[in-house]
Amino acid sequence: MKKVIFALLFLFPLSTFYAPHSFSLPAEDIQMVTDAQYFDVAKKMIQEAKSSIRVMMYEMVYYNKHPNSPSNILIRELIDAKKRGVKVEVILEVREGEDRTTKNNRLSGKILSEGGVEVIYDLLLKTTHAKLMVVDMEVILLGSANWTFAGLTKNHEVSVLIRSKEVAKELIDYFNQVKATGTKSQKKE
């Protein structure tokens, strides 16, 4: 009996310490967004944004040699949204050194910054692997697609479109936590 009590006293605090933080939130609507559908959904969300757009992306590529590539269009849509008065913030992954993702994100970040978009690079010691967009504190696009040519046209990608103020609030809080630890992009890098 003493062993059982000891085990419970020892394991209970460990289980509460190591238990994942999860909870349920209400959503008005949830839709699957697969493969190349992502581009049309993301573009429409950006074009219809009225007050705010927050994007957190592992890799965002601007292709100088292919101006009409899907990711270039989405990047230009973010800049256009900023020009029409929408608050636009983007968090991008960077690492020490000059790996492909860091180079791509720094170029995209520079273009966005020059267009007036607030760009934040994450901590060098932490990988931001999220692919997330929250629009007008209510509509969320969350899934596996990076803003690359392959991610937007060729890959099998799965995302969900969620309409929920409660989910948006939690994701914006998370976005702001990551943003607070990052580094702002300078317009001239």
VEXMIMAR-480520 format. One record per residue (C-alpha): residue number from 0; residue in three letters; chain; x, y, z. Coordinates in pm, whole numbers, plus 32768, in hexadecimal, padded with zeros to 4 digits. Layout:
BEGIN
pos NUM code ALA unit A x X y Y z Z
...
This chain:
BEGIN
pos 0 code MET unit A x 8000 y 8000 z 8000
pos 1 code LYS unit A x 811C y 80EC z 8052
pos 2 code LYS unit A x 81B0 y 80AA z 7EF9
pos 3 code VAL unit A x 8067 y 8107 z 7E51
pos 4 code ILE unit A x 8047 y 8248 z 7F19
pos 5 code PHE unit A x 81B4 y 82A0 z 7ED3
pos 6 code ALA unit A x 8184 y 825B z 7D61
pos 7 code LEU unit A x 804D y 8335 z 7D56
pos 8 code LEU unit A x 80F7 y 844D z 7E14
pos 9 code PHE unit A x 8225 y 8438 z 7D2E
pos 10 code LEU unit A x 8173 y 8403 z 7BE0
pos 11 code PHE unit A x 8050 y 84F4 z 7C0B
pos 12 code PRO unit A x 812A y 862D z 7C18
pos 13 code LEU unit A x 81F7 y 85AB z 7AF1
pos 14 code SER unit A x 80BF y 856B z 7A23
pos 15 code THR unit A x 803D y 86C9 z 7A5E
pos 16 code PHE unit A x 8193 y 875D z 7A11
pos 17 code TYR unit A x 81BF y 869D z 78CD
pos 18 code ALA unit A x 8055 y 86A2 z 785A
pos 19 code PRO unit A x 802E y 875D z 7711
pos 20 code HIS unit A x 7F74 y 88A6 z 771B
pos 21 code SER unit A x 7E38 y 8869 z 7655
pos 22 code PHE unit A x 7CD7 y 88E5 z 7662
pos 23 code SER unit A x 7BA2 y 88FB z 758D
pos 24 code LEU unit A x 7B2A y 8A39 z 74E4
pos 25 code PRO unit A x 79ED y 8A7C z 741F
pos 26 code ALA unit A x 79F1 y 8AB1 z 72A7
pos 27 code GLU unit A x 78DC y 8B2E z 71C5
pos 28 code ASP unit A x 7964 y 8A78 z 7096
pos 29 code ILE unit A x 7A86 y 8994 z 703A
pos 30 code GLN unit A x 7ADC y 8938 z 6ED2
pos 31 code MET unit A x 7BE9 y 885B z 6E3D
pos 32 code VAL unit A x 7CD6 y 8905 z 6D4A
pos 33 code THR unit A x 7DAE y 8815 z 6C85
pos 34 code ASP unit A x 7EC8 y 882F z 6B8B
pos 35 code ALA unit A x 7EB4 y 8953 z 6A97
pos 36 code GLN unit A x 7D68 y 89CE z 6B2F
pos 37 code TYR unit A x 7E3E y 8A7B z 6C35
pos 38 code PHE unit A x 7EAE y 8B8D z 6B46
pos 39 code ASP unit A x 7D4B y 8BFB z 6AEB
pos 40 code VAL unit A x 7CD8 y 8BF1 z 6C55
pos 41 code ALA unit A x 7E06 y 8CB3 z 6CD4
pos 42 code LYS unit A x 7DEC y 8DB7 z 6BC0
pos 43 code LYS unit A x 7C7A y 8DEE z 6C02
pos 44 code MET unit A x 7CB7 y 8E10 z 6D79
pos 45 code ILE unit A x 7DC2 y 8F19 z 6D3F
pos 46 code GLN unit A x 7CEF y 8FD7 z 6C41
pos 47 code GLU unit A x 7BBE y 8FDA z 6D28
pos 48 code ALA unit A x 7C7F y 903D z 6E63
pos 49 code LYS unit A x 7BF7 y 9177 z 6F05
pos 50 code SER unit A x 7CCF y 91B5 z 7038
pos 51 code SER unit A x 7DEB y 90BF z 706E
pos 52 code ILE unit A x 7EB6 y 8FA4 z 6FD9
pos 53 code ARG unit A x 7FB4 y 8ED9 z 709C
pos 54 code VAL unit A x 8089 y 8DD8 z 6FE5
pos 55 code MET unit A x 8180 y 8CE7 z 7083
pos 56 code MET unit A x 823D y 8C21 z 6F7C
pos 57 code TYR unit A x 835E y 8B2C z 6F77
pos 58 code GLU unit A x 83BB y 8B7E z 6E10
pos 59 code MET unit A x 8341 y 8C99 z 6D31
pos 60 code VAL unit A x 83E8 y 8CB5 z 6BDC
pos 61 code TYR unit A x 83E7 y 8DDC z 6AEF
pos 62 code TYR unit A x 8458 y 8D6A z 6995
pos 63 code ASN unit A x 8501 y 8E8A z 68DD
pos 64 code LYS unit A x 8507 y 8DC7 z 6796
pos 65 code HIS unit A x 8397 y 8D62 z 67AF
pos 66 code PRO unit A x 82D1 y 8E9A z 680E
pos 67 code ASN unit A x 817C y 8DF3 z 67EF
pos 68 code SER unit A x 81C8 y 8CC6 z 68CA
pos 69 code PRO unit A x 80BD y 8C84 z 69D4
pos 70 code SER unit A x 819B y 8CE4 z 6AFA
pos 71 code ASN unit A x 81FB y 8E2D z 6A52
pos 72 code ILE unit A x 808A y 8E78 z 6A23
pos 73 code LEU unit A x 803F y 8E36 z 6B93
pos 74 code ILE unit A x 8165 y 8F11 z 6BFE
pos 75 code ARG unit A x 80E8 y 902B z 6B1D
pos 76 code GLU unit A x 7F88 y 8FFC z 6BA9
pos 77 code LEU unit A x 8011 y 902F z 6D0A
pos 78 code ILE unit A x 80B7 y 9173 z 6C99
pos 79 code ASP unit A x 7F74 y 91E3 z 6BED
pos 80 code ALA unit A x 7EB2 y 9199 z 6D2D
pos 81 code LYS unit A x 7FA7 y 9272 z 6DF1
pos 82 code LYS unit A x 7F7C y 938A z 6CF2
pos 83 code ARG unit A x 7E01 y 9384 z 6D21
pos 84 code GLY unit A x 7E28 y 93AD z 6E9A
pos 85 code VAL unit A x 7E2E y 9246 z 6F1B
pos 86 code LYS unit A x 7F29 y 9200 z 7031
pos 87 code VAL unit A x 800B y 90EF z 6FA3
pos 88 code GLU unit A x 810D y 9034 z 7074
pos 89 code VAL unit A x 81E3 y 8F10 z 7000
pos 90 code ILE unit A x 82C6 y 8E2A z 70CA
pos 91 code LEU unit A x 83C8 y 8D65 z 7002
pos 92 code GLU unit A x 84C2 y 8C55 z 7058
pos 93 code VAL unit A x 8635 y 8CA9 z 704D
pos 94 code ARG unit A x 876B y 8BF1 z 70C0
pos 95 code GLU unit A x 88D7 y 8C46 z 70EC
pos 96 code GLY unit A x 8991 y 8C26 z 6FA7
pos 97 code GLU unit A x 8906 y 8C35 z 6E4B
pos 98 code ASP unit A x 8830 y 8B00 z 6E16
pos 99 code ARG unit A x 8725 y 8B04 z 6D05
pos 100 code THR unit A x 8601 y 8B50 z 6DED
pos 101 code THR unit A x 86B5 y 8C74 z 6E94
pos 102 code LYS unit A x 871C y 8D0A z 6D43
pos 103 code ASN unit A x 85BB y 8CE8 z 6CB9
pos 104 code ASN unit A x 8519 y 8D78 z 6DF1
pos 105 code ARG unit A x 8609 y 8E9D z 6E04
pos 106 code LEU unit A x 85BF y 8EFA z 6C99
pos 107 code SER unit A x 8446 y 8ED9 z 6CCE
pos 108 code GLY unit A x 8465 y 8F98 z 6E16
pos 109 code LYS unit A x 8521 y 90B0 z 6D68
pos 110 code ILE unit A x 8417 y 90CD z 6C59
pos 111 code LEU unit A x 82FF y 90CC z 6D5B
pos 112 code SER unit A x 83B3 y 91CC z 6E38
pos 113 code GLU unit A x 83ED y 92B3 z 6D11
pos 114 code GLY unit A x 8276 y 9298 z 6CD1
pos 115 code GLY unit A x 822B y 930A z 6E35
pos 116 code VAL unit A x 81E0 y 91B3 z 6ECB
pos 117 code GLU unit A x 826A y 9172 z 7028
pos 118 code VAL unit A x 8354 y 9045 z 700E
pos 119 code ILE unit A x 83E6 y 8F8F z 7137
pos 120 code TYR unit A x 84EE y 8E7F z 7125
pos 121 code ASP unit A x 84D8 y 8D74 z 7230
pos 122 code LEU unit A x 85E9 y 8D1C z 7329
pos 123 code LEU unit A x 871A y 8C7F z 7289
pos 124 code LEU unit A x 8717 y 8B62 z 7384
pos 125 code LYS unit A x 85A8 y 8B0D z 7350
pos 126 code THR unit A x 850C y 8A88 z 7210
pos 127 code THR unit A x 83C1 y 8B24 z 71AE
pos 128 code HIS unit A x 8325 y 8A0B z 70E7
pos 129 code ALA unit A x 81BF y 8A8F z 70FB
pos 130 code LYS unit A x 80F5 y 8AE2 z 6FC4
pos 131 code LEU unit A x 7FE2 y 8BC5 z 7041
pos 132 code MET unit A x 7F13 y 8CF0 z 6FD7
pos 133 code VAL unit A x 7E14 y 8DA6 z 70B1
pos 134 code VAL unit A x 7D39 y 8EB0 z 700D
pos 135 code ASP unit A x 7C5F y 8FB1 z 70BC
pos 136 code MET unit A x 7C80 y 8EFB z 720A
pos 137 code GLU unit A x 7B88 y 8DF4 z 7196
pos 138 code VAL unit A x 7BF0 y 8D2D z 7061
pos 139 code ILE unit A x 7D14 y 8C3A z 7075
pos 140 code LEU unit A x 7DCB y 8B71 z 6F6D
pos 141 code LEU unit A x 7EAA y 8A70 z 7016
pos 142 code GLY unit A x 7F5C y 8948 z 6F7D
pos 143 code SER unit A x 808C y 88BE z 6ECE
pos 144 code ALA unit A x 80BB y 89A1 z 6D9E
pos 145 code ASN unit A x 81EA y 8A83 z 6D84
pos 146 code TRP unit A x 81DB y 8BAC z 6C98
pos 147 code THR unit A x 82B9 y 8B09 z 6B93
pos 148 code PHE unit A x 8270 y 8AA1 z 6A2D
pos 149 code ALA unit A x 8262 y 8931 z 6A8E
pos 150 code GLY unit A x 8199 y 8973 z 6BCA
pos 151 code LEU unit A x 8092 y 8A37 z 6B0D
pos 152 code THR unit A x 8080 y 896E z 69C9
pos 153 code LYS unit A x 811A y 8811 z 69D2
pos 154 code ASN unit A x 8121 y 8781 z 6B32
pos 155 code HIS unit A x 8015 y 86C3 z 6BEC
pos 156 code GLU unit A x 7FC5 y 87BD z 6CFE
pos 157 code VAL unit A x 7EAE y 87BF z 6E00
pos 158 code SER unit A x 7E2F y 88F3 z 6EB2
pos 159 code VAL unit A x 7CF5 y 8959 z 6F68
pos 160 code LEU unit A x 7C32 y 8A9B z 6F45
pos 161 code ILE unit A x 7B9A y 8AF1 z 7095
pos 162 code ARG unit A x 7AA4 y 8C04 z 70E9
pos 163 code SER unit A x 7ABC y 8C3F z 7260
pos 164 code LYS unit A x 7B05 y 8D77 z 732C
pos 165 code GLU unit A x 7B6C y 8C9C z 7450
pos 166 code VAL unit A x 7C68 y 8BCF z 7386
pos 167 code ALA unit A x 7CE6 y 8D0D z 72DE
pos 168 code LYS unit A x 7D1F y 8DB0 z 7432
pos 169 code GLU unit A x 7DF0 y 8C88 z 74AB
pos 170 code LEU unit A x 7EBC y 8C83 z 7369
pos 171 code ILE unit A x 7EF1 y 8DFD z 7374
pos 172 code ASP unit A x 7F6D y 8DDA z 74DB
pos 173 code TYR unit A x 805F y 8CCD z 7463
pos 174 code PHE unit A x 80C6 y 8DA5 z 7338
pos 175 code ASN unit A x 810D y 8EC8 z 7424
pos 176 code GLN unit A x 81DF y 8DEB z 750A
pos 177 code VAL unit A x 82B8 y 8D7F z 73E5
pos 178 code LYS unit A x 82C3 y 8EE3 z 735E
pos 179 code ALA unit A x 833C y 8F69 z 74AE
pos 180 code THR unit A x 8471 y 8E8C z 749F
pos 181 code GLY unit A x 84C6 y 8ED4 z 7333
pos 182 code THR unit A x 8586 y 8FE1 z 727A
pos 183 code LYS unit A x 84E1 y 90E7 z 719E
pos 184 code SER unit A x 8549 y 90F2 z 7034
pos 185 code GLN unit A x 85F3 y 922D z 6FBE
pos 186 code LYS unit A x 8578 y 92BD z 6E75
pos 187 code LYS unit A x 86D8 y 92AA z 6DE6
pos 188 code GLU unit A x 877F y 9160 z 6E3B
